[in-house]
C-alpha cells in the first residue's frame, strides 16, 4: 500500500509549477534549481527578471520549513495511518489555498510560458510559499516510508541510479521498477500540466487536480489495513 500511494505524488509533483514558470521563474520542487537562481541573482541575472532570486529564496525557505514541519511527525508514530493521512490533508490544504488565490484572481494567472519583462508582482509569493511548503511534506513522507530510491522532486540521481544499476536487466528488480515508474509519472505530470497551462482552463485547474490527488491519497491511508506491528 505505501508503495502504491507514493507514486501519485510523482504525478502531482510537476503539476503545480509546470504552468507557472512565467510568473514565478522558479521550480517549486527543486531546491537545487532555486539555489542556482538565487546565486545568479547576485549578478543581477536573469536580466529580464532581476527579482527572481527573491522568489527562489522564498521557495527554498518555505521548502525547508515544510521539511521541518512534516519531519516532526517522527515524534508521533510517523508510519501510523492517522499521521500519514493528516500529512497529506495538510499538503492538500496548502494546494487548495494556492488554487483559490489563483482562481479568485488575487494572483495573476499566466497562460503558457512568456516573458514578463522586468515587472514583478510580489503577491505571487503567497501561493508560491504554500506550494513549496507542501512539497517538503512529499519528500519527508517518501523518506519516512523508506522509498529513498524513488524521487518526489528531481530526477538527477534517479537517472544516474538507473544507468549504473548492475542488476538493471534482472527480472525481479523492485528498486529499478520504482525508479522508472517514478520518472514516467513525473514526465506525465509535466506533460499534463503543460497542456493545461496552454488551455483556457489555466493554472488554477492544474492546482485543483493536484489538491484532489493529495486528498485521495489521504483518504486511501484510512482504508489501508496495516500490519499488526504498525502503531495506529
PyMOL commands that place a pseudoatom at each C-alpha (Angstrom):
pseudoatom trace, name=CA, resn=UNK, resi=1, chain=A, elem=C, hetatm=0, pos=[0.000, 0.000, 0.000]
pseudoatom trace, name=CA, resn=UNK, resi=2, chain=A, elem=C, hetatm=0, pos=[2.661, 2.636, 0.892]
pseudoatom trace, name=CA, resn=UNK, resi=3, chain=A, elem=C, hetatm=0, pos=[4.482, 1.914, -2.369]
pseudoatom trace, name=CA, resn=UNK, resi=4, chain=A, elem=C, hetatm=0, pos=[1.325, 2.350, -4.443]
pseudoatom trace, name=CA, resn=UNK, resi=5, chain=A, elem=C, hetatm=0, pos=[0.368, 5.575, -2.694]
pseudoatom trace, name=CA, resn=UNK, resi=6, chain=A, elem=C, hetatm=0, pos=[3.794, 7.112, -3.201]
pseudoatom trace, name=CA, resn=UNK, resi=7, chain=A, elem=C, hetatm=0, pos=[3.590, 7.192, -7.000]
pseudoatom trace, name=CA, resn=UNK, resi=8, chain=A, elem=C, hetatm=0, pos=[0.687, 9.670, -7.363]
pseudoatom trace, name=CA, resn=UNK, resi=9, chain=A, elem=C, hetatm=0, pos=[2.977, 12.137, -5.568]
pseudoatom trace, name=CA, resn=UNK, resi=10, chain=A, elem=C, hetatm=0, pos=[5.323, 11.956, -8.556]
pseudoatom trace, name=CA, resn=UNK, resi=11, chain=A, elem=C, hetatm=0, pos=[2.427, 12.662, -10.882]
pseudoatom trace, name=CA, resn=UNK, resi=12, chain=A, elem=C, hetatm=0, pos=[1.406, 15.687, -8.799]
pseudoatom trace, name=CA, resn=UNK, resi=13, chain=A, elem=C, hetatm=0, pos=[4.942, 16.971, -8.328]
pseudoatom trace, name=CA, resn=UNK, resi=14, chain=A, elem=C, hetatm=0, pos=[5.279, 18.807, -11.696]
pseudoatom trace, name=CA, resn=UNK, resi=15, chain=A, elem=C, hetatm=0, pos=[1.616, 19.778, -11.939]
pseudoatom trace, name=CA, resn=UNK, resi=16, chain=A, elem=C, hetatm=0, pos=[1.516, 22.998, -9.899]
pseudoatom trace, name=CA, resn=UNK, resi=17, chain=A, elem=C, hetatm=0, pos=[4.793, 24.542, -11.078]
pseudoatom trace, name=CA, resn=UNK, resi=18, chain=A, elem=C, hetatm=0, pos=[4.569, 23.455, -14.696]
pseudoatom trace, name=CA, resn=UNK, resi=19, chain=A, elem=C, hetatm=0, pos=[2.117, 26.134, -15.812]
pseudoatom trace, name=CA, resn=UNK, resi=20, chain=A, elem=C, hetatm=0, pos=[3.781, 28.902, -13.862]
pseudoatom trace, name=CA, resn=UNK, resi=21, chain=A, elem=C, hetatm=0, pos=[7.387, 29.482, -14.879]
pseudoatom trace, name=CA, resn=UNK, resi=22, chain=A, elem=C, hetatm=0, pos=[6.371, 32.780, -16.437]
pseudoatom trace, name=CA, resn=UNK, resi=23, chain=A, elem=C, hetatm=0, pos=[5.015, 34.015, -13.139]
pseudoatom trace, name=CA, resn=UNK, resi=24, chain=A, elem=C, hetatm=0, pos=[7.482, 32.571, -10.668]
pseudoatom trace, name=CA, resn=UNK, resi=25, chain=A, elem=C, hetatm=0, pos=[10.732, 31.971, -12.599]
pseudoatom trace, name=CA, resn=UNK, resi=26, chain=A, elem=C, hetatm=0, pos=[11.434, 29.196, -10.165]
pseudoatom trace, name=CA, resn=UNK, resi=27, chain=A, elem=C, hetatm=0, pos=[10.936, 25.487, -9.702]
pseudoatom trace, name=CA, resn=UNK, resi=28, chain=A, elem=C, hetatm=0, pos=[8.866, 24.880, -6.594]
pseudoatom trace, name=CA, resn=UNK, resi=29, chain=A, elem=C, hetatm=0, pos=[10.029, 21.329, -6.196]
pseudoatom trace, name=CA, resn=UNK, resi=30, chain=A, elem=C, hetatm=0, pos=[13.760, 21.747, -6.835]
pseudoatom trace, name=CA, resn=UNK, resi=31, chain=A, elem=C, hetatm=0, pos=[15.843, 23.437, -4.141]
pseudoatom trace, name=CA, resn=UNK, resi=32, chain=A, elem=C, hetatm=0, pos=[18.870, 22.737, -6.364]
pseudoatom trace, name=CA, resn=UNK, resi=33, chain=A, elem=C, hetatm=0, pos=[17.448, 24.767, -9.232]
pseudoatom trace, name=CA, resn=UNK, resi=34, chain=A, elem=C, hetatm=0, pos=[16.325, 27.522, -6.905]
pseudoatom trace, name=CA, resn=UNK, resi=35, chain=A, elem=C, hetatm=0, pos=[19.798, 27.690, -5.361]
pseudoatom trace, name=CA, resn=UNK, resi=36, chain=A, elem=C, hetatm=0, pos=[21.212, 28.342, -8.843]
pseudoatom trace, name=CA, resn=UNK, resi=37, chain=A, elem=C, hetatm=0, pos=[18.593, 31.066, -9.464]
pseudoatom trace, name=CA, resn=UNK, resi=38, chain=A, elem=C, hetatm=0, pos=[19.492, 32.560, -6.101]
pseudoatom trace, name=CA, resn=UNK, resi=39, chain=A, elem=C, hetatm=0, pos=[23.196, 32.550, -6.970]
pseudoatom trace, name=CA, resn=UNK, resi=40, chain=A, elem=C, hetatm=0, pos=[22.531, 34.166, -10.356]
pseudoatom trace, name=CA, resn=UNK, resi=41, chain=A, elem=C, hetatm=0, pos=[20.622, 36.907, -8.569]
pseudoatom trace, name=CA, resn=UNK, resi=42, chain=A, elem=C, hetatm=0, pos=[23.889, 38.135, -7.037]
pseudoatom trace, name=CA, resn=UNK, resi=43, chain=A, elem=C, hetatm=0, pos=[24.959, 39.267, -10.527]
pseudoatom trace, name=CA, resn=UNK, resi=44, chain=A, elem=C, hetatm=0, pos=[21.513, 40.611, -11.451]
pseudoatom trace, name=CA, resn=UNK, resi=45, chain=A, elem=C, hetatm=0, pos=[20.562, 37.664, -13.629]
pseudoatom trace, name=CA, resn=UNK, resi=46, chain=A, elem=C, hetatm=0, pos=[18.361, 36.754, -15.379]
pseudoatom trace, name=CA, resn=UNK, resi=47, chain=A, elem=C, hetatm=0, pos=[18.413, 40.268, -16.812]
pseudoatom trace, name=CA, resn=UNK, resi=48, chain=A, elem=C, hetatm=0, pos=[14.693, 40.204, -17.644]
pseudoatom trace, name=CA, resn=UNK, resi=49, chain=A, elem=C, hetatm=0, pos=[13.755, 39.071, -14.098]
pseudoatom trace, name=CA, resn=UNK, resi=50, chain=A, elem=C, hetatm=0, pos=[16.046, 40.948, -11.682]
pseudoatom trace, name=CA, resn=UNK, resi=51, chain=A, elem=C, hetatm=0, pos=[13.951, 39.967, -8.647]
pseudoatom trace, name=CA, resn=UNK, resi=52, chain=A, elem=C, hetatm=0, pos=[13.697, 36.284, -9.489]
pseudoatom trace, name=CA, resn=UNK, resi=53, chain=A, elem=C, hetatm=0, pos=[16.147, 35.497, -6.683]
pseudoatom trace, name=CA, resn=UNK, resi=54, chain=A, elem=C, hetatm=0, pos=[13.559, 36.674, -4.135]
pseudoatom trace, name=CA, resn=UNK, resi=55, chain=A, elem=C, hetatm=0, pos=[11.119, 34.018, -5.281]
pseudoatom trace, name=CA, resn=UNK, resi=56, chain=A, elem=C, hetatm=0, pos=[13.828, 31.368, -5.286]
pseudoatom trace, name=CA, resn=UNK, resi=57, chain=A, elem=C, hetatm=0, pos=[14.872, 32.352, -1.769]
pseudoatom trace, name=CA, resn=UNK, resi=58, chain=A, elem=C, hetatm=0, pos=[11.275, 32.183, -0.552]
pseudoatom trace, name=CA, resn=UNK, resi=59, chain=A, elem=C, hetatm=0, pos=[10.771, 28.819, -2.232]
pseudoatom trace, name=CA, resn=UNK, resi=60, chain=A, elem=C, hetatm=0, pos=[13.865, 27.370, -0.549]
pseudoatom trace, name=CA, resn=UNK, resi=61, chain=A, elem=C, hetatm=0, pos=[12.871, 28.818, 2.826]
pseudoatom trace, name=CA, resn=UNK, resi=62, chain=A, elem=C, hetatm=0, pos=[9.296, 27.506, 2.652]
pseudoatom trace, name=CA, resn=UNK, resi=63, chain=A, elem=C, hetatm=0, pos=[10.510, 24.124, 1.413]
pseudoatom trace, name=CA, resn=UNK, resi=64, chain=A, elem=C, hetatm=0, pos=[12.832, 23.857, 4.415]
pseudoatom trace, name=CA, resn=UNK, resi=65, chain=A, elem=C, hetatm=0, pos=[10.020, 24.938, 6.750]
pseudoatom trace, name=CA, resn=UNK, resi=66, chain=A, elem=C, hetatm=0, pos=[7.820, 22.236, 5.235]
pseudoatom trace, name=CA, resn=UNK, resi=67, chain=A, elem=C, hetatm=0, pos=[10.529, 19.615, 5.757]
pseudoatom trace, name=CA, resn=UNK, resi=68, chain=A, elem=C, hetatm=0, pos=[10.949, 20.643, 9.404]
pseudoatom trace, name=CA, resn=UNK, resi=69, chain=A, elem=C, hetatm=0, pos=[7.183, 20.695, 9.979]
pseudoatom trace, name=CA, resn=UNK, resi=70, chain=A, elem=C, hetatm=0, pos=[6.418, 17.326, 8.415]
pseudoatom trace, name=CA, resn=UNK, resi=71, chain=A, elem=C, hetatm=0, pos=[9.552, 15.705, 9.834]
pseudoatom trace, name=CA, resn=UNK, resi=72, chain=A, elem=C, hetatm=0, pos=[8.236, 16.459, 13.324]
pseudoatom trace, name=CA, resn=UNK, resi=73, chain=A, elem=C, hetatm=0, pos=[5.852, 13.522, 12.798]
pseudoatom trace, name=CA, resn=UNK, resi=74, chain=A, elem=C, hetatm=0, pos=[8.727, 11.269, 13.850]
pseudoatom trace, name=CA, resn=UNK, resi=75, chain=A, elem=C, hetatm=0, pos=[7.718, 12.101, 17.412]
pseudoatom trace, name=CA, resn=UNK, resi=76, chain=A, elem=C, hetatm=0, pos=[4.132, 10.866, 16.901]
pseudoatom trace, name=CA, resn=UNK, resi=77, chain=A, elem=C, hetatm=0, pos=[4.346, 7.492, 15.137]
pseudoatom trace, name=CA, resn=UNK, resi=78, chain=A, elem=C, hetatm=0, pos=[5.331, 8.658, 11.623]
pseudoatom trace, name=CA, resn=UNK, resi=79, chain=A, elem=C, hetatm=0, pos=[4.071, 5.489, 9.888]
pseudoatom trace, name=CA, resn=UNK, resi=80, chain=A, elem=C, hetatm=0, pos=[0.677, 5.439, 11.578]
pseudoatom trace, name=CA, resn=UNK, resi=81, chain=A, elem=C, hetatm=0, pos=[-2.337, 5.785, 9.293]
pseudoatom trace, name=CA, resn=UNK, resi=82, chain=A, elem=C, hetatm=0, pos=[-3.627, 8.846, 11.119]
pseudoatom trace, name=CA, resn=UNK, resi=83, chain=A, elem=C, hetatm=0, pos=[-0.269, 10.605, 10.873]
pseudoatom trace, name=CA, resn=UNK, resi=84, chain=A, elem=C, hetatm=0, pos=[0.137, 9.907, 7.165]
pseudoatom trace, name=CA, resn=UNK, resi=85, chain=A, elem=C, hetatm=0, pos=[-3.449, 10.884, 6.424]
pseudoatom trace, name=CA, resn=UNK, resi=86, chain=A, elem=C, hetatm=0, pos=[-3.056, 14.165, 8.339]
pseudoatom trace, name=CA, resn=UNK, resi=87, chain=A, elem=C, hetatm=0, pos=[0.163, 14.910, 6.480]
pseudoatom trace, name=CA, resn=UNK, resi=88, chain=A, elem=C, hetatm=0, pos=[-1.493, 14.627, 3.072]
pseudoatom trace, name=CA, resn=UNK, resi=89, chain=A, elem=C, hetatm=0, pos=[-4.525, 16.596, 4.219]
pseudoatom trace, name=CA, resn=UNK, resi=90, chain=A, elem=C, hetatm=0, pos=[-2.235, 19.474, 5.220]
pseudoatom trace, name=CA, resn=UNK, resi=91, chain=A, elem=C, hetatm=0, pos=[-0.452, 19.220, 1.857]
pseudoatom trace, name=CA, resn=UNK, resi=92, chain=A, elem=C, hetatm=0, pos=[-3.791, 19.282, 0.043]
pseudoatom trace, name=CA, resn=UNK, resi=93, chain=A, elem=C, hetatm=0, pos=[-4.960, 22.310, 2.048]
pseudoatom trace, name=CA, resn=UNK, resi=94, chain=A, elem=C, hetatm=0, pos=[-1.826, 24.216, 1.017]
pseudoatom trace, name=CA, resn=UNK, resi=95, chain=A, elem=C, hetatm=0, pos=[-2.544, 23.490, -2.654]
pseudoatom trace, name=CA, resn=UNK, resi=96, chain=A, elem=C, hetatm=0, pos=[-6.225, 24.397, -2.217]
pseudoatom trace, name=CA, resn=UNK, resi=97, chain=A, elem=C, hetatm=0, pos=[-5.237, 27.788, -0.769]
pseudoatom trace, name=CA, resn=UNK, resi=98, chain=A, elem=C, hetatm=0, pos=[-2.895, 28.411, -3.708]
pseudoatom trace, name=CA, resn=UNK, resi=99, chain=A, elem=C, hetatm=0, pos=[-5.556, 27.310, -6.218]
pseudoatom trace, name=CA, resn=UNK, resi=100, chain=A, elem=C, hetatm=0, pos=[-8.174, 29.549, -4.579]
pseudoatom trace, name=CA, resn=UNK, resi=101, chain=A, elem=C, hetatm=0, pos=[-5.875, 32.578, -4.779]
pseudoatom trace, name=CA, resn=UNK, resi=102, chain=A, elem=C, hetatm=0, pos=[-5.267, 31.967, -8.468]
pseudoatom trace, name=CA, resn=UNK, resi=103, chain=A, elem=C, hetatm=0, pos=[-8.900, 31.233, -9.328]
pseudoatom trace, name=CA, resn=UNK, resi=104, chain=A, elem=C, hetatm=0, pos=[-10.059, 34.333, -7.433]
pseudoatom trace, name=CA, resn=UNK, resi=105, chain=A, elem=C, hetatm=0, pos=[-7.540, 36.351, -9.484]
pseudoatom trace, name=CA, resn=UNK, resi=106, chain=A, elem=C, hetatm=0, pos=[-5.777, 37.511, -6.355]
pseudoatom trace, name=CA, resn=UNK, resi=107, chain=A, elem=C, hetatm=0, pos=[-2.688, 36.242, -8.139]
pseudoatom trace, name=CA, resn=UNK, resi=108, chain=A, elem=C, hetatm=0, pos=[-2.245, 36.753, -11.901]
pseudoatom trace, name=CA, resn=UNK, resi=109, chain=A, elem=C, hetatm=0, pos=[-2.888, 33.551, -13.802]
pseudoatom trace, name=CA, resn=UNK, resi=110, chain=A, elem=C, hetatm=0, pos=[-0.346, 33.083, -16.615]
pseudoatom trace, name=CA, resn=UNK, resi=111, chain=A, elem=C, hetatm=0, pos=[-1.164, 31.072, -19.717]
pseudoatom trace, name=CA, resn=UNK, resi=112, chain=A, elem=C, hetatm=0, pos=[1.817, 29.176, -21.002]
pseudoatom trace, name=CA, resn=UNK, resi=113, chain=A, elem=C, hetatm=0, pos=[5.370, 30.409, -20.721]
pseudoatom trace, name=CA, resn=UNK, resi=114, chain=A, elem=C, hetatm=0, pos=[6.013, 34.012, -21.604]
pseudoatom trace, name=CA, resn=UNK, resi=115, chain=A, elem=C, hetatm=0, pos=[8.456, 36.791, -20.900]
pseudoatom trace, name=CA, resn=UNK, resi=116, chain=A, elem=C, hetatm=0, pos=[7.045, 39.274, -18.426]
pseudoatom trace, name=CA, resn=UNK, resi=117, chain=A, elem=C, hetatm=0, pos=[9.970, 41.670, -18.633]
pseudoatom trace, name=CA, resn=UNK, resi=118, chain=A, elem=C, hetatm=0, pos=[11.252, 43.371, -15.502]
pseudoatom trace, name=CA, resn=UNK, resi=119, chain=A, elem=C, hetatm=0, pos=[7.888, 43.828, -13.790]
pseudoatom trace, name=CA, resn=UNK, resi=120, chain=A, elem=C, hetatm=0, pos=[7.395, 41.816, -10.626]
pseudoatom trace, name=CA, resn=UNK, resi=121, chain=A, elem=C, hetatm=0, pos=[4.167, 41.214, -8.756]
pseudoatom trace, name=CA, resn=UNK, resi=122, chain=A, elem=C, hetatm=0, pos=[5.178, 40.113, -5.270]
pseudoatom trace, name=CA, resn=UNK, resi=123, chain=A, elem=C, hetatm=0, pos=[1.659, 38.877, -4.477]
pseudoatom trace, name=CA, resn=UNK, resi=124, chain=A, elem=C, hetatm=0, pos=[2.782, 35.786, -6.411]
pseudoatom trace, name=CA, resn=UNK, resi=125, chain=A, elem=C, hetatm=0, pos=[4.972, 34.930, -3.434]
pseudoatom trace, name=CA, resn=UNK, resi=126, chain=A, elem=C, hetatm=0, pos=[1.918, 33.924, -1.384]
pseudoatom trace, name=CA, resn=UNK, resi=127, chain=A, elem=C, hetatm=0, pos=[0.816, 30.816, -3.341]
pseudoatom trace, name=CA, resn=UNK, resi=128, chain=A, elem=C, hetatm=0, pos=[4.448, 30.076, -4.118]
pseudoatom trace, name=CA, resn=UNK, resi=129, chain=A, elem=C, hetatm=0, pos=[5.142, 29.745, -0.400]
pseudoatom trace, name=CA, resn=UNK, resi=130, chain=A, elem=C, hetatm=0, pos=[2.232, 27.370, 0.174]
pseudoatom trace, name=CA, resn=UNK, resi=131, chain=A, elem=C, hetatm=0, pos=[3.224, 25.149, -2.753]
pseudoatom trace, name=CA, resn=UNK, resi=132, chain=A, elem=C, hetatm=0, pos=[6.871, 24.980, -1.703]
pseudoatom trace, name=CA, resn=UNK, resi=133, chain=A, elem=C, hetatm=0, pos=[5.855, 24.212, 1.889]
pseudoatom trace, name=CA, resn=UNK, resi=134, chain=A, elem=C, hetatm=0, pos=[3.712, 21.218, 0.928]
pseudoatom trace, name=CA, resn=UNK, resi=135, chain=A, elem=C, hetatm=0, pos=[6.420, 19.983, -1.414]
pseudoatom trace, name=CA, resn=UNK, resi=136, chain=A, elem=C, hetatm=0, pos=[8.617, 19.500, 1.647]
pseudoatom trace, name=CA, resn=UNK, resi=137, chain=A, elem=C, hetatm=0, pos=[5.973, 17.172, 3.052]
pseudoatom trace, name=CA, resn=UNK, resi=138, chain=A, elem=C, hetatm=0, pos=[6.167, 14.987, -0.032]
pseudoatom trace, name=CA, resn=UNK, resi=139, chain=A, elem=C, hetatm=0, pos=[9.860, 14.244, 0.231]
pseudoatom trace, name=CA, resn=UNK, resi=140, chain=A, elem=C, hetatm=0, pos=[9.705, 13.759, 4.014]
pseudoatom trace, name=CA, resn=UNK, resi=141, chain=A, elem=C, hetatm=0, pos=[6.933, 11.184, 3.590]
pseudoatom trace, name=CA, resn=UNK, resi=142, chain=A, elem=C, hetatm=0, pos=[8.993, 9.338, 0.988]
pseudoatom trace, name=CA, resn=UNK, resi=143, chain=A, elem=C, hetatm=0, pos=[11.882, 9.121, 3.449]
pseudoatom trace, name=CA, resn=UNK, resi=144, chain=A, elem=C, hetatm=0, pos=[9.620, 8.038, 6.309]
pseudoatom trace, name=CA, resn=UNK, resi=145, chain=A, elem=C, hetatm=0, pos=[8.198, 5.199, 4.219]
pseudoatom trace, name=CA, resn=UNK, resi=146, chain=A, elem=C, hetatm=0, pos=[11.689, 4.079, 3.241]
pseudoatom trace, name=CA, resn=UNK, resi=147, chain=A, elem=C, hetatm=0, pos=[11.480, 4.769, -0.503]
pseudoatom trace, name=CA, resn=UNK, resi=148, chain=A, elem=C, hetatm=0, pos=[14.773, 6.645, -0.779]
pseudoatom trace, name=CA, resn=UNK, resi=149, chain=A, elem=C, hetatm=0, pos=[15.374, 5.304, -4.276]
pseudoatom trace, name=CA, resn=UNK, resi=150, chain=A, elem=C, hetatm=0, pos=[12.178, 6.910, -5.584]
pseudoatom trace, name=CA, resn=UNK, resi=151, chain=A, elem=C, hetatm=0, pos=[12.230, 10.673, -6.281]
pseudoatom trace, name=CA, resn=UNK, resi=152, chain=A, elem=C, hetatm=0, pos=[9.498, 13.046, -5.244]
pseudoatom trace, name=CA, resn=UNK, resi=153, chain=A, elem=C, hetatm=0, pos=[11.057, 16.160, -6.750]
pseudoatom trace, name=CA, resn=UNK, resi=154, chain=A, elem=C, hetatm=0, pos=[14.092, 15.914, -9.049]
pseudoatom trace, name=CA, resn=UNK, resi=155, chain=A, elem=C, hetatm=0, pos=[15.377, 13.070, -11.212]
pseudoatom trace, name=CA, resn=UNK, resi=156, chain=A, elem=C, hetatm=0, pos=[19.131, 13.633, -11.496]
pseudoatom trace, name=CA, resn=UNK, resi=157, chain=A, elem=C, hetatm=0, pos=[20.172, 10.944, -9.011]
pseudoatom trace, name=CA, resn=UNK, resi=158, chain=A, elem=C, hetatm=0, pos=[17.464, 8.588, -10.286]
pseudoatom trace, name=CA, resn=UNK, resi=159, chain=A, elem=C, hetatm=0, pos=[18.754, 8.713, -13.868]
pseudoatom trace, name=CA, resn=UNK, resi=160, chain=A, elem=C, hetatm=0, pos=[22.236, 8.005, -12.526]
pseudoatom trace, name=CA, resn=UNK, resi=161, chain=A, elem=C, hetatm=0, pos=[20.976, 5.078, -10.437]
pseudoatom trace, name=CA, resn=UNK, resi=162, chain=A, elem=C, hetatm=0, pos=[19.059, 3.612, -13.383]
pseudoatom trace, name=CA, resn=UNK, resi=163, chain=A, elem=C, hetatm=0, pos=[22.025, 3.871, -15.743]
pseudoatom trace, name=CA, resn=UNK, resi=164, chain=A, elem=C, hetatm=0, pos=[24.542, 2.485, -13.245]
pseudoatom trace, name=CA, resn=UNK, resi=165, chain=A, elem=C, hetatm=0, pos=[22.372, -0.309, -11.838]
pseudoatom trace, name=CA, resn=UNK, resi=166, chain=A, elem=C, hetatm=0, pos=[24.338, -3.566, -12.307]
pseudoatom trace, name=CA, resn=UNK, resi=167, chain=A, elem=C, hetatm=0, pos=[21.098, -5.521, -11.907]
pseudoatom trace, name=CA, resn=UNK, resi=168, chain=A, elem=C, hetatm=0, pos=[19.137, -3.465, -14.425]
pseudoatom trace, name=CA, resn=UNK, resi=169, chain=A, elem=C, hetatm=0, pos=[18.254, -6.492, -16.580]
pseudoatom trace, name=CA, resn=UNK, resi=170, chain=A, elem=C, hetatm=0, pos=[17.396, -8.722, -13.635]
pseudoatom trace, name=CA, resn=UNK, resi=171, chain=A, elem=C, hetatm=0, pos=[13.745, -9.730, -13.791]
pseudoatom trace, name=CA, resn=UNK, resi=172, chain=A, elem=C, hetatm=0, pos=[12.818, -9.059, -10.157]
pseudoatom trace, name=CA, resn=UNK, resi=173, chain=A, elem=C, hetatm=0, pos=[14.375, -5.645, -9.521]
pseudoatom trace, name=CA, resn=UNK, resi=174, chain=A, elem=C, hetatm=0, pos=[11.939, -3.690, -7.350]
pseudoatom trace, name=CA, resn=UNK, resi=175, chain=A, elem=C, hetatm=0, pos=[14.092, -0.574, -6.990]
pseudoatom trace, name=CA, resn=UNK, resi=176, chain=A, elem=C, hetatm=0, pos=[14.616, -0.349, -10.769]
pseudoatom trace, name=CA, resn=UNK, resi=177, chain=A, elem=C, hetatm=0, pos=[10.889, -0.659, -11.338]
pseudoatom trace, name=CA, resn=UNK, resi=178, chain=A, elem=C, hetatm=0, pos=[10.128, 2.064, -8.793]
pseudoatom trace, name=CA, resn=UNK, resi=179, chain=A, elem=C, hetatm=0, pos=[12.682, 4.445, -10.291]
pseudoatom trace, name=CA, resn=UNK, resi=180, chain=A, elem=C, hetatm=0, pos=[11.429, 4.003, -13.845]
pseudoatom trace, name=CA, resn=UNK, resi=181, chain=A, elem=C, hetatm=0, pos=[7.787, 4.281, -12.789]
pseudoatom trace, name=CA, resn=UNK, resi=182, chain=A, elem=C, hetatm=0, pos=[8.564, 7.452, -10.820]
pseudoatom trace, name=CA, resn=UNK, resi=183, chain=A, elem=C, hetatm=0, pos=[10.362, 9.040, -13.787]
pseudoatom trace, name=CA, resn=UNK, resi=184, chain=A, elem=C, hetatm=0, pos=[7.436, 8.226, -16.084]
pseudoatom trace, name=CA, resn=UNK, resi=185, chain=A, elem=C, hetatm=0, pos=[4.970, 9.639, -13.536]
pseudoatom trace, name=CA, resn=UNK, resi=186, chain=A, elem=C, hetatm=0, pos=[6.882, 12.922, -13.216]
pseudoatom trace, name=CA, resn=UNK, resi=187, chain=A, elem=C, hetatm=0, pos=[7.166, 13.191, -17.010]
pseudoatom trace, name=CA, resn=UNK, resi=188, chain=A, elem=C, hetatm=0, pos=[3.437, 12.512, -17.392]
pseudoatom trace, name=CA, resn=UNK, resi=189, chain=A, elem=C, hetatm=0, pos=[2.591, 15.111, -14.769]
pseudoatom trace, name=CA, resn=UNK, resi=190, chain=A, elem=C, hetatm=0, pos=[4.766, 17.683, -16.521]
pseudoatom trace, name=CA, resn=UNK, resi=191, chain=A, elem=C, hetatm=0, pos=[3.186, 16.986, -19.915]
pseudoatom trace, name=CA, resn=UNK, resi=192, chain=A, elem=C, hetatm=0, pos=[-0.308, 17.200, -18.447]
pseudoatom trace, name=CA, resn=UNK, resi=193, chain=A, elem=C, hetatm=0, pos=[0.500, 20.431, -16.618]
pseudoatom trace, name=CA, resn=UNK, resi=194, chain=A, elem=C, hetatm=0, pos=[1.974, 21.923, -19.776]
pseudoatom trace, name=CA, resn=UNK, resi=195, chain=A, elem=C, hetatm=0, pos=[-1.129, 21.224, -21.854]
pseudoatom trace, name=CA, resn=UNK, resi=196, chain=A, elem=C, hetatm=0, pos=[-3.403, 22.528, -19.112]
pseudoatom trace, name=CA, resn=UNK, resi=197, chain=A, elem=C, hetatm=0, pos=[-1.363, 25.738, -18.981]
pseudoatom trace, name=CA, resn=UNK, resi=198, chain=A, elem=C, hetatm=0, pos=[-1.934, 26.238, -22.717]
pseudoatom trace, name=CA, resn=UNK, resi=199, chain=A, elem=C, hetatm=0, pos=[-5.675, 25.668, -22.451]
pseudoatom trace, name=CA, resn=UNK, resi=200, chain=A, elem=C, hetatm=0, pos=[-8.374, 28.082, -21.331]
pseudoatom trace, name=CA, resn=UNK, resi=201, chain=A, elem=C, hetatm=0, pos=[-8.608, 26.159, -18.050]
pseudoatom trace, name=CA, resn=UNK, resi=202, chain=A, elem=C, hetatm=0, pos=[-5.442, 27.784, -16.791]
pseudoatom trace, name=CA, resn=UNK, resi=203, chain=A, elem=C, hetatm=0, pos=[-3.184, 27.245, -13.833]
pseudoatom trace, name=CA, resn=UNK, resi=204, chain=A, elem=C, hetatm=0, pos=[-5.915, 27.005, -11.193]
pseudoatom trace, name=CA, resn=UNK, resi=205, chain=A, elem=C, hetatm=0, pos=[-7.293, 23.775, -12.702]
pseudoatom trace, name=CA, resn=UNK, resi=206, chain=A, elem=C, hetatm=0, pos=[-3.849, 22.205, -12.514]
pseudoatom trace, name=CA, resn=UNK, resi=207, chain=A, elem=C, hetatm=0, pos=[-3.686, 23.119, -8.837]
pseudoatom trace, name=CA, resn=UNK, resi=208, chain=A, elem=C, hetatm=0, pos=[-7.195, 21.788, -8.116]
pseudoatom trace, name=CA, resn=UNK, resi=209, chain=A, elem=C, hetatm=0, pos=[-6.263, 18.475, -9.745]
pseudoatom trace, name=CA, resn=UNK, resi=210, chain=A, elem=C, hetatm=0, pos=[-3.133, 18.283, -7.603]
pseudoatom trace, name=CA, resn=UNK, resi=211, chain=A, elem=C, hetatm=0, pos=[-5.165, 19.017, -4.468]
pseudoatom trace, name=CA, resn=UNK, resi=212, chain=A, elem=C, hetatm=0, pos=[-7.711, 16.332, -5.390]
pseudoatom trace, name=CA, resn=UNK, resi=213, chain=A, elem=C, hetatm=0, pos=[-4.958, 13.750, -5.829]
pseudoatom trace, name=CA, resn=UNK, resi=214, chain=A, elem=C, hetatm=0, pos=[-3.445, 14.667, -2.450]
pseudoatom trace, name=CA, resn=UNK, resi=215, chain=A, elem=C, hetatm=0, pos=[-6.852, 14.349, -0.772]
pseudoatom trace, name=CA, resn=UNK, resi=216, chain=A, elem=C, hetatm=0, pos=[-7.369, 10.986, -2.476]
pseudoatom trace, name=CA, resn=UNK, resi=217, chain=A, elem=C, hetatm=0, pos=[-4.055, 9.815, -1.057]
pseudoatom trace, name=CA, resn=UNK, resi=218, chain=A, elem=C, hetatm=0, pos=[-5.121, 10.997, 2.408]
pseudoatom trace, name=CA, resn=UNK, resi=219, chain=A, elem=C, hetatm=0, pos=[-8.372, 9.031, 2.140]
pseudoatom trace, name=CA, resn=UNK, resi=220, chain=A, elem=C, hetatm=0, pos=[-6.508, 5.952, 0.918]
pseudoatom trace, name=CA, resn=UNK, resi=221, chain=A, elem=C, hetatm=0, pos=[-4.499, 5.872, 4.148]
pseudoatom trace, name=CA, resn=UNK, resi=222, chain=A, elem=C, hetatm=0, pos=[-7.731, 5.492, 6.121]
pseudoatom trace, name=CA, resn=UNK, resi=223, chain=A, elem=C, hetatm=0, pos=[-8.550, 2.408, 4.000]
pseudoatom trace, name=CA, resn=UNK, resi=224, chain=A, elem=C, hetatm=0, pos=[-5.137, 0.847, 4.423]
pseudoatom trace, name=CA, resn=UNK, resi=225, chain=A, elem=C, hetatm=0, pos=[-5.101, -2.258, 6.618]
pseudoatom trace, name=CA, resn=UNK, resi=226, chain=A, elem=C, hetatm=0, pos=[-1.727, -2.091, 8.380]
pseudoatom trace, name=CA, resn=UNK, resi=227, chain=A, elem=C, hetatm=0, pos=[0.263, -4.949, 9.799]
pseudoatom trace, name=CA, resn=UNK, resi=228, chain=A, elem=C, hetatm=0, pos=[-0.322, -5.661, 13.451]
pseudoatom trace, name=CA, resn=UNK, resi=229, chain=A, elem=C, hetatm=0, pos=[3.138, -4.290, 14.255]
pseudoatom trace, name=CA, resn=UNK, resi=230, chain=A, elem=C, hetatm=0, pos=[2.269, -0.826, 12.932]
pseudoatom trace, name=CA, resn=UNK, resi=231, chain=A, elem=C, hetatm=0, pos=[1.164, 1.705, 15.537]
pseudoatom trace, name=CA, resn=UNK, resi=232, chain=A, elem=C, hetatm=0, pos=[-2.186, 3.360, 14.762]
for i in range(1, 232): cmd.bond("trace and resi %d" % i, "trace and resi %d" % (i + 1))
show_as sticks, trace
zoom trace
